[in-house]
Amino acid sequence: MEAVKESVKLAFRKRASDSRVLTCAAVWRMPKELESSSHESPDDSSSTAQTLELLCHLDNTAHGNMACVTWEPMGDGKKIISLADNHILLWDLQESSSRAVLASSASLEGKGQLKFTSGRWSPHHNCTQVATASDTTLRGWDTRTMSQIYCIENAHGQLVRDLDFNPNKQYYLASCGDDCKVKFWDTRNVTEPVKTLEEHSHWVWNVRYNHSHDQLVLTGSSDSRVILSNMVSISSEPFGHLVDDEDVSDQEEHHPEEKNKEPLQDNVIATYEEHEDSVYAVEWSSADPWLFASLSYDGRLVINRVPRALKYHILL
């Protein structure tokens, strides 16, 4: 399930269709008492279970199993991208989100049974770009034309599981996969990754940038570990302060003392081993940039914080 602005949510479910079982998606509305705009926490001891209101289904019957659904990061919350088998579908929510209209689509073409495994909507470029993963390949799409804008073949040695965009650097993308690696890409030059992490010993299921401090990167793996890394050298603050991609050359001209200054060193901040089974999801809090959660196959949900010493080092 993935939240969006105000009180509308997406959820996956399975349903039977012509003797087939399809993974589908639907749009639901949360009760007003639980809307994110409310600053008061409900009293768990007296509250009763609330019922979600079903607004509409994303009808993917003709396109196959739904693998991923993602909201447009900005705007009015009326656009959704879904990935179903080898199809990428752009939906418009109409009439107070009570109806989803398929606005445009595109398909993977090639040998074999190509299927999407994951996708993310970029918060940059006026939200006109989406990145997808299929097998070992990463692709970028322009949502205005649903055409491919870049392709990273053999991005990983095995299946790509997840990807995420750097919230502060518009061309930077992270990916992870079954080759136990996490890779960081500059989509302007995709011949090779700008950085590779090899800290996990089994499939890496999730990679997430911190929403505010993009040097902080979370990964979760089937090795039952969550790793918090400090990727400061390829962040928006490689020297301890904000640096824009386009300003690097100007900075060298006007601040020659920083031309020879080495970026801060990348390192693993902490390895969390509270889980006893495969970690399938990691996520940063949308309210507290120093708080994150991880979820494993056995249903264990663990909440952790960025170490206080690092927090103050970043802030001060």
Secondary structure, DSSP 8 states (H G I E B T S, - for coil): -EE-STTEEEEEEEEEETTEEEEEEEEEE--GGG-TT--S---TTT------EEEEEE--TTT--EEEEEE-SSSSS-EEEEEETTEEEEEEEETTTTEEEEEEEEE--SSS-----EEEE-SSGGG-EEEEEETTEEEEEETTTTEEEEEETTSSSS-EEEEEE-SS-TTEEEEEETTS-EEEEETTB-SS-SEEE---SS-EEEEEE-SS-TTEEEEEETTS-EEEEE-GGGSS-TTSS---GGGHHHHHHH-GGGTT------EEEEEE---SS-EEEEEE-SS-TTEEEEEETTS-EEEEE--HHHHHHHH-
